[in-house]
Amino acid sequence: MSATRINRVAVDDLPERMRAAWQRSNERRSDATFVEALGNAPELFDWYSEFYARLFYGGRVAVRYKEMLRFRLSTRHGCRHCNLGNRLDALDAGISEAELTAIASDDLDGFDAPARAVLALADRISLTEPNGYVDAELSADLATHFNDADMLELGIVAAVLTGMAKFLFAFDLVEREASCPIGRGRDA
């Protein structure tokens, strides 16, 4: 990763608890710039790790749906860093390579109704859909498969991931794919 807008902390200077995350990020994403940036504020690393432990991998909604949601968002956003790791995490959660290809290409016919509703929610919350809105039709579709607590969880997960994507792009902390529609700084 080249220039970023936040200084990076060398791996040897990271707190011990962050070094495993640094290693995992390098293994799964070929980059650990975000972890290095978080070295400036380890308490934020702890918060983000807790988000994943308590809400993403914990929570009420099956991880499979949250992995689909996350992969849909990262492919929409064009985050190479995210897509590399999210693909592997989704495969680990039992989502097939064919399903990942379908999620990225909008061929959603092979998914069950709850998965299609989750993917539609991802589309509405995505940075690439600034006018996205959970209208009555999507709300009813989600409510057919998820209760209100589940919908809150899915919405908060999507919101945190989308906000983090914007932050990562704004501070040049991740590598983007050529298809990334999110503006890049011109003074880089």
KENUPA-645992 format. One line per field, with one value per residue: residue number from 1; residue in three letters; x, y, z of N, C-alpha, C in turn. Coordinates in pm, 1 decimal. Each point is the difference from the previous one (the first is absolute). Last residue first. Example, Ala and Ser with C-alpha at 12.3 -4.5 7.8 and 13.67 -1.06 7.14 Angstrom:
2
num [2,1]
residu [SER,ALA]
nu [1285.0,29.0]
nv [-225.0,-572.0]
nw [708.0,-7.0]
cau [82.0,-89.0]
cav [119.0,119.0]
caw [6.0,0.0]
cu [-77.0,90.0]
cv [109.0,120.0]
cw [73.0,0.0]
***
This chain:
188
num [188,187,186,185,184,183,182,181,180,179,178,177,176,175,174,173,172,171,170,169,168,167,166,165,164,163,162,161,160,159,158,157,156,155,154,153,152,151,150,149,148,147,146,145,144,143,142,141,140,139,138,137,136,135,134,133,132,131,130,129,128,127,126,125,124,123,122,121,120,119,118,117,116,115,114,113,112,111,110,109,108,107,106,105,104,103,102,101,100,99,98,97,96,95,94,93,92,91,90,89,88,87,86,85,84,83,82,81,80,79,78,77,76,75,74,73,72,71,70,69,68,67,66,65,64,63,62,61,60,59,58,57,56,55,54,53,52,51,50,49,48,47,46,45,44,43,42,41,40,39,38,37,36,35,34,33,32,31,30,29,28,27,26,25,24,23,22,21,20,19,18,17,16,15,14,13,12,11,10,9,8,7,6,5,4,3,2,1]
residu [ALA,ASP,ARG,GLY,ARG,GLY,ILE,PRO,CYS,SER,ALA,GLU,ARG,GLU,VAL,LEU,ASP,PHE,ALA,PHE,LEU,PHE,LYS,ALA,MET,GLY,THR,LEU,VAL,ALA,ALA,VAL,ILE,GLY,LEU,GLU,LEU,MET,ASP,ALA,ASP,ASN,PHE,HIS,THR,ALA,LEU,ASP,ALA,SER,LEU,GLU,ALA,ASP,VAL,TYR,GLY,ASN,PRO,GLU,THR,LEU,SER,ILE,ARG,ASP,ALA,LEU,ALA,LEU,VAL,ALA,ARG,ALA,PRO,ALA,ASP,PHE,GLY,ASP,LEU,ASP,ASP,SER,ALA,ILE,ALA,THR,LEU,GLU,ALA,GLU,SER,ILE,GLY,ALA,ASP,LEU,ALA,ASP,LEU,ARG,ASN,GLY,LEU,ASN,CYS,HIS,ARG,CYS,GLY,HIS,ARG,THR,SER,LEU,ARG,PHE,ARG,LEU,MET,GLU,LYS,TYR,ARG,VAL,ALA,VAL,ARG,GLY,GLY,TYR,PHE,LEU,ARG,ALA,TYR,PHE,GLU,SER,TYR,TRP,ASP,PHE,LEU,GLU,PRO,ALA,ASN,GLY,LEU,ALA,GLU,VAL,PHE,THR,ALA,ASP,SER,ARG,ARG,GLU,ASN,SER,ARG,GLN,TRP,ALA,ALA,ARG,MET,ARG,GLU,PRO,LEU,ASP,ASP,VAL,ALA,VAL,ARG,ASN,ILE,ARG,THR,ALA,SER,MET]
nu [-270.0,-385.6,-473.3,-377.1,-427.8,-531.2,-361.1,-168.2,270.6,216.5,453.3,158.6,248.1,259.1,84.8,23.9,-111.8,-355.6,-461.2,-175.5,-128.6,-407.0,-403.8,-128.5,-204.2,-461.6,-269.3,-53.2,-302.0,-457.1,-190.0,-112.7,-395.9,-406.5,-122.9,-190.4,-450.0,-321.2,-107.8,-311.5,-460.9,-121.5,7.0,-151.8,-362.6,89.5,246.7,-249.4,-241.6,236.0,84.6,-342.1,-85.1,444.2,506.9,425.4,422.9,271.6,465.5,307.2,435.1,181.7,-297.3,-416.0,-338.1,127.2,-5.4,-406.4,-130.5,162.3,-232.1,-378.5,62.6,62.2,-383.3,-238.8,305.7,334.3,142.6,-57.6,279.2,393.8,305.1,498.9,254.9,-182.5,66.5,405.9,44.2,-187.8,249.8,330.3,-195.7,-118.2,73.8,321.0,449.2,26.2,-24.8,390.8,303.0,-98.7,91.1,441.5,123.9,-235.0,110.5,345.3,-91.6,-428.3,-428.3,-506.7,-329.7,124.7,-18.9,-428.8,-163.7,173.9,-177.9,-409.8,8.9,128.2,-320.9,-294.9,162.0,12.7,-456.2,-289.1,-27.0,465.3,544.9,364.5,-26.2,-31.9,332.5,469.9,144.7,40.2,372.7,407.1,51.8,131.6,456.1,291.1,26.3,289.2,467.3,255.9,361.1,30.3,-279.4,158.7,165.0,-311.3,-152.9,278.4,149.3,-3.6,-69.7,-374.9,-14.2,407.7,107.3,-267.1,83.7,346.0,-92.8,-239.9,237.6,217.9,-189.5,39.3,411.9,126.5,294.1,414.2,221.1,-183.1,-44.6,-309.7,-209.9,-289.8,-353.0,-185.3,262.9,319.2,132.3,-9.3]
nv [1238.9,328.7,-26.4,-343.3,-308.8,-234.5,-390.2,-396.3,-474.3,-356.6,-162.9,-156.1,94.8,31.4,243.5,365.2,511.3,319.7,0.0,-446.5,-241.0,138.5,-155.6,-435.4,-72.9,61.4,-357.3,-355.0,65.7,-44.1,-433.3,-228.3,126.0,-171.0,-442.9,-59.1,118.4,-303.1,-354.6,83.0,-10.8,-451.3,-338.6,-195.3,257.7,467.3,207.2,149.3,397.9,400.4,137.6,235.4,454.4,286.2,180.8,241.6,307.8,312.8,15.5,-404.6,-191.5,-117.7,-364.9,-204.6,-239.8,-438.4,-349.4,-212.4,-346.2,-425.0,-253.7,-231.3,-407.9,-382.8,-222.9,-293.6,-359.4,-100.8,-14.1,376.9,419.2,279.6,391.0,29.2,-104.8,-363.2,-425.9,-222.4,-225.3,-428.6,-362.7,-179.2,-137.3,-0.6,-88.9,202.3,87.7,248.6,460.9,233.8,101.8,375.3,423.6,189.1,230.5,402.2,418.1,266.2,232.4,307.4,196.6,28.2,-343.7,-412.4,-47.3,-85.2,-437.8,-302.8,3.4,-222.7,-463.9,-173.6,-18.3,-367.2,-395.7,-48.7,16.4,262.2,207.6,152.1,-14.5,91.7,463.6,268.5,-31.2,-9.7,361.0,423.6,70.6,142.5,455.7,255.5,-2.6,277.8,435.6,106.1,84.7,377.7,73.7,-388.2,-84.4,6.7,-403.3,-311.7,58.1,-145.2,-447.4,-402.1,-387.6,-305.8,-390.5,-33.4,391.8,94.4,-239.5,150.7,359.4,-92.5,-157.4,321.8,285.3,-42.4,160.1,506.4,294.7,102.1,-272.4,43.0,498.3,421.7,440.0,471.4,269.9,98.6,-287.6,-263.9,-443.3,-559.1]
nw [-460.9,-35.1,-123.9,254.4,-50.8,-27.2,-102.2,-238.4,-166.9,-277.7,-27.0,477.2,481.8,511.5,487.9,311.6,-95.0,138.6,-127.7,-52.2,380.3,206.6,-178.3,112.4,414.0,38.6,-129.4,305.1,356.2,-98.2,-44.9,394.4,205.6,-169.5,116.2,425.4,63.3,-135.7,290.9,338.8,-116.0,-242.6,-438.7,-413.4,-196.6,-5.3,-357.1,-362.4,46.4,-61.9,-440.8,-217.9,122.7,-17.3,76.2,-253.2,-283.8,-285.7,-113.8,-176.3,-25.5,431.6,271.8,172.1,-246.1,-146.4,314.0,85.4,-278.1,93.3,320.4,-148.1,-225.0,263.3,173.7,-298.2,-257.0,-415.7,-473.9,-311.1,-82.6,-276.3,-37.2,76.5,408.2,244.2,-188.7,70.6,402.5,33.8,-160.6,279.9,476.2,541.4,474.7,326.6,-142.8,-396.2,44.3,116.6,-347.6,-264.3,177.7,-27.1,-396.9,-95.0,211.4,-179.3,-397.2,-117.7,-207.4,80.9,-35.0,177.7,466.7,199.2,-4.5,310.7,438.1,74.8,42.5,412.7,338.1,5.5,198.5,473.5,288.9,364.1,435.5,286.3,-74.4,-264.4,-102.0,396.0,362.4,-141.1,-279.9,195.3,272.7,-185.5,-63.9,376.1,117.2,-239.5,136.9,353.9,-91.8,-278.7,-295.6,-275.7,-382.0,-443.7,-171.1,-154.7,-436.6,-359.7,-199.5,-440.4,-282.0,129.8,297.9,270.8,249.4,371.4,396.2,283.7,288.4,387.3,368.5,270.1,358.8,485.2,203.4,-97.5,-324.6,-232.6,-329.2,-442.0,-184.7,-118.7,-295.1,-155.2,-294.8,-415.7,-404.5,-416.0,-211.1,-16.4]
cau [75.2,133.7,79.3,66.9,134.3,104.6,19.4,-62.1,-45.4,-143.0,-19.5,-2.6,-128.3,15.3,-19.1,52.9,91.2,134.9,29.3,26.3,120.2,116.8,19.5,50.2,142.5,71.9,-3.1,89.2,137.4,36.6,20.0,119.3,116.3,17.6,46.6,136.1,89.0,14.6,87.6,135.7,52.6,-78.0,75.5,107.2,-45.4,-82.1,87.6,76.9,-89.3,-29.0,116.0,15.7,-99.5,-139.7,-75.0,-105.7,-52.0,-143.3,-21.7,-143.1,-28.8,44.8,129.3,87.1,-61.3,-4.3,137.1,31.5,-70.0,79.4,122.3,-39.8,-28.7,128.0,67.5,-63.1,-131.8,-2.5,27.3,-111.1,-44.6,-80.1,-144.1,-48.1,73.9,-17.7,-136.3,-2.8,73.1,-86.6,-106.1,61.2,78.7,-51.5,-80.3,-134.9,10.0,22.8,-128.3,-87.1,49.3,-20.9,-141.6,-28.6,91.7,-43.2,-115.6,39.7,80.8,113.3,124.7,89.8,-61.0,7.6,138.2,43.1,-75.8,60.9,132.0,-19.0,-55.3,110.4,85.5,-66.7,-8.9,120.1,102.0,-12.8,-118.9,-127.9,-97.9,10.3,12.7,-113.5,-133.1,-23.5,-0.5,-111.7,-120.1,5.5,-33.7,-141.7,-78.3,17.1,-90.1,-135.9,-34.2,-108.8,1.5,104.2,-64.6,-59.2,111.5,46.4,-103.5,6.4,-43.7,23.1,129.8,-26.4,-128.6,-22.8,98.4,-32.3,-117.5,41.5,89.2,-87.7,-68.2,92.1,-28.5,-133.4,1.4,-23.5,-141.0,-44.5,74.4,-50.1,73.1,87.2,-5.9,127.7,27.8,-24.2,-128.6,-29.8,82.6,-85.2]
cav [-117.6,45.3,28.7,129.7,-6.7,92.8,100.1,126.6,74.0,28.2,97.6,-62.9,-7.6,-2.2,-127.7,-108.9,-81.5,13.7,141.9,65.1,-61.7,43.6,141.6,5.1,-34.0,114.6,104.3,-40.1,7.4,140.5,62.9,-60.9,56.6,140.0,5.8,-52.2,99.3,107.3,-47.9,-2.7,136.5,83.9,46.9,-92.8,-136.5,-41.1,-30.7,-117.9,-116.1,-17.8,-66.9,-133.1,-91.6,33.8,-122.8,15.4,-127.1,17.7,109.9,28.8,22.5,133.8,17.6,69.5,126.2,93.4,45.5,96.7,123.8,60.3,54.1,118.4,107.0,49.0,81.9,130.7,-5.9,19.5,-124.0,-95.4,-42.3,-116.7,28.2,24.6,107.6,121.7,49.3,53.1,126.8,99.8,34.3,88.5,-60.3,56.5,-94.6,-5.5,-65.7,-142.1,-53.9,-14.7,-112.7,-122.1,-35.7,-64.8,-113.6,-114.2,-67.0,-48.4,-120.0,-1.5,-15.8,110.9,125.3,-4.7,23.1,138.7,82.4,-18.8,63.7,144.6,38.1,-11.6,117.5,117.0,-16.9,59.6,-96.9,-41.0,-82.0,55.6,-33.4,-144.6,-66.3,20.8,2.9,-111.4,-127.7,1.6,-34.1,-144.5,-63.4,22.0,-82.7,-139.1,-10.7,-13.6,-140.3,5.7,133.1,-0.3,-15.1,130.2,89.4,-38.8,41.0,144.2,24.7,137.3,45.2,116.9,-8.6,-131.2,-23.0,91.2,-53.6,-119.9,45.3,59.4,-113.2,-65.6,38.8,-48.1,-144.5,-79.2,-23.3,99.8,-21.8,-119.5,-121.1,-44.8,-142.0,-69.3,-22.9,128.1,3.1,109.0,120.3,116.7]
caw [48.5,36.6,-120.6,8.9,59.0,-42.3,104.3,-40.5,117.3,-9.4,-106.9,-131.7,-70.8,-145.3,-68.0,83.3,-82.2,54.0,21.0,-128.1,-55.9,76.3,-34.5,-137.6,3.5,55.0,-102.4,-108.3,48.5,19.6,-131.1,-60.3,69.2,-37.0,-138.3,-5.7,60.8,-99.1,-107.5,56.1,9.8,91.5,116.0,35.1,-25.0,114.6,113.3,-38.2,12.1,142.4,59.7,-60.4,56.9,-27.2,25.9,98.5,48.7,24.5,94.8,-11.2,-141.2,-38.3,-65.1,94.8,42.2,-113.3,-25.6,105.8,-37.6,-106.6,60.3,76.8,-95.8,-52.1,100.8,19.8,63.0,145.4,71.3,-11.1,132.5,-38.3,5.0,-136.3,-65.4,80.0,-22.7,-136.0,3.8,63.7,-96.2,-99.2,-107.6,-124.7,-76.0,57.1,130.8,-28.7,-46.9,117.3,79.8,-79.0,12.4,127.9,18.8,-80.1,60.3,132.2,-24.5,92.7,-74.4,29.6,-47.3,-146.0,-43.7,19.3,-95.1,-131.2,-3.3,6.8,-130.3,-96.3,18.7,-57.8,-146.3,-57.7,-42.4,-139.6,-22.4,-40.8,103.3,18.5,-129.1,-89.2,62.9,92.7,-71.5,-96.2,76.7,25.7,-127.3,-30.5,93.0,-43.7,-114.9,52.8,22.7,99.4,60.3,101.5,130.4,34.1,32.0,134.2,94.6,21.9,138.3,44.4,-52.3,-82.4,-70.0,-59.7,-106.0,-108.9,-70.2,-74.0,-106.9,-100.9,-64.9,-94.0,-137.7,-39.5,-24.9,120.7,32.2,96.9,125.1,68.6,-39.4,108.5,32.7,15.3,141.6,65.9,69.9,92.4,-8.4,0.0]
cu [130.6,88.9,141.4,87.9,55.4,129.8,122.7,22.1,-58.0,-53.8,-146.3,-23.3,16.2,-137.3,24.3,-17.5,65.6,102.7,142.8,44.9,37.7,129.4,123.5,27.8,59.5,149.4,73.7,6.8,97.7,144.7,46.1,29.2,129.7,121.5,26.6,56.7,144.7,87.6,24.5,100.9,142.4,66.6,-91.2,73.1,101.3,-56.3,-80.1,93.7,74.0,-87.7,-23.2,118.0,17.2,-93.1,-147.9,-67.6,-94.7,-64.8,-147.1,-35.1,-147.7,-35.4,30.5,136.3,92.7,-53.8,1.6,140.9,25.6,-65.3,83.9,121.7,-40.5,-22.5,132.2,66.3,-50.1,-141.2,-4.1,22.1,-111.4,-47.6,-88.1,-149.6,-58.0,67.0,-25.2,-137.1,2.8,68.9,-94.5,-104.3,59.7,90.3,-65.3,-93.4,-137.2,8.4,12.8,-135.6,-88.7,41.9,-33.9,-144.2,-33.3,90.3,-37.1,-113.3,40.9,78.1,124.0,132.0,97.4,-62.2,14.2,140.7,43.5,-71.2,63.7,133.9,-14.9,-47.4,121.1,87.0,-64.2,-3.5,116.1,114.8,-4.6,-105.1,-135.4,-88.8,3.2,12.9,-114.6,-145.1,-33.2,-8.2,-125.0,-122.9,3.8,-40.9,-149.4,-83.5,10.8,-103.3,-140.2,-48.8,-103.8,14.9,101.1,-66.1,-51.1,114.1,41.9,-101.1,4.7,-52.3,30.6,126.6,-23.9,-124.6,-23.1,98.2,-37.0,-115.8,40.2,81.6,-94.5,-63.0,85.3,-34.5,-135.0,-11.4,-11.3,-148.4,-40.7,70.7,-47.1,65.8,100.5,-21.3,131.5,20.8,-13.5,-139.6,-43.4,90.1]
cv [-18.2,-113.5,45.8,22.1,142.2,-17.9,84.1,114.2,135.2,84.5,41.9,108.2,-78.2,-19.7,16.5,-137.5,-111.5,-85.1,22.7,144.7,62.8,-54.0,55.8,144.0,3.4,-24.5,124.8,106.6,-34.9,13.5,144.5,66.8,-58.9,62.7,144.0,6.9,-46.2,112.4,111.4,-45.4,3.9,137.7,81.6,34.3,-101.8,-140.6,-55.5,-41.0,-128.5,-122.9,-24.6,-75.7,-142.0,-106.5,36.9,-134.8,19.2,-128.0,27.7,113.4,29.8,33.0,146.6,31.7,80.6,135.7,101.7,55.3,108.4,128.8,70.5,66.7,128.1,112.7,58.3,82.3,141.4,-13.2,12.3,-126.5,-103.9,-67.1,-115.6,27.7,37.2,118.6,129.9,58.5,65.7,135.9,105.1,43.4,106.6,-49.8,55.2,-90.8,-16.7,-79.3,-148.5,-58.1,-24.6,-122.2,-126.0,-45.3,-76.1,-121.3,-126.1,-80.6,-64.8,-130.5,5.0,-10.0,116.6,125.3,-9.9,22.1,146.7,83.9,-13.0,71.2,152.1,36.8,-5.3,124.6,121.9,-10.1,71.4,-94.0,-64.2,-105.4,47.0,-50.6,-152.1,-76.6,7.3,-3.4,-116.1,-134.2,1.1,-45.7,-152.3,-73.6,13.4,-92.7,-138.1,-6.6,-21.2,-142.4,14.2,135.7,-7.6,-5.5,139.4,91.6,-33.3,45.1,148.6,14.5,144.1,56.1,113.6,-1.8,-132.6,-16.7,88.7,-56.2,-118.8,49.6,50.8,-119.4,-75.2,33.3,-50.1,-148.3,-70.8,-14.2,97.6,-23.4,-118.3,-130.3,-31.2,-144.1,-77.0,-9.1,135.9,-13.2,103.0,123.5]
cw [-74.7,47.6,32.6,-122.2,5.1,75.3,-35.4,99.8,-42.0,115.2,-10.2,-104.3,-129.1,-63.6,-149.4,-62.3,79.6,-74.7,48.8,20.6,-133.9,-62.4,70.7,-40.6,-140.5,5.6,47.0,-108.9,-112.9,47.0,14.8,-134.0,-54.8,65.2,-43.1,-141.2,-8.9,54.2,-101.9,-105.4,55.3,9.7,90.6,129.1,54.3,-16.4,117.2,113.7,-33.4,22.2,148.9,61.2,-53.5,56.9,-13.0,18.8,117.2,51.0,29.6,97.1,-24.8,-144.0,-30.0,-60.7,90.8,42.2,-113.3,-21.1,104.1,-50.5,-106.8,63.4,72.2,-100.5,-49.5,111.1,28.3,53.7,151.9,81.4,-2.5,128.9,-47.2,-8.8,-135.6,-68.8,76.7,-30.4,-137.4,6.6,58.2,-103.9,-92.4,-111.8,-124.8,-79.8,65.4,129.6,-33.6,-38.9,122.1,81.3,-78.6,12.8,127.8,17.5,-77.2,63.1,132.3,-18.4,86.9,-75.7,16.7,-60.7,-151.3,-55.2,12.3,-105.7,-137.6,-15.5,-9.2,-140.6,-92.7,13.8,-65.6,-152.1,-69.5,-36.6,-138.1,-28.1,-49.0,112.9,15.8,-130.7,-98.9,48.5,92.5,-71.6,-88.4,76.9,13.9,-127.5,-28.8,87.4,-64.9,-112.9,57.2,26.0,111.3,68.3,114.2,136.9,37.5,43.2,143.7,104.9,34.3,142.5,39.5,-66.1,-99.3,-87.7,-70.6,-115.9,-118.8,-82.8,-88.2,-119.0,-109.3,-70.5,-102.1,-144.7,-52.1,-36.5,134.0,35.7,109.9,132.5,83.9,-44.2,110.2,43.8,7.7,151.8,65.8,59.8,104.5,0.0]
***
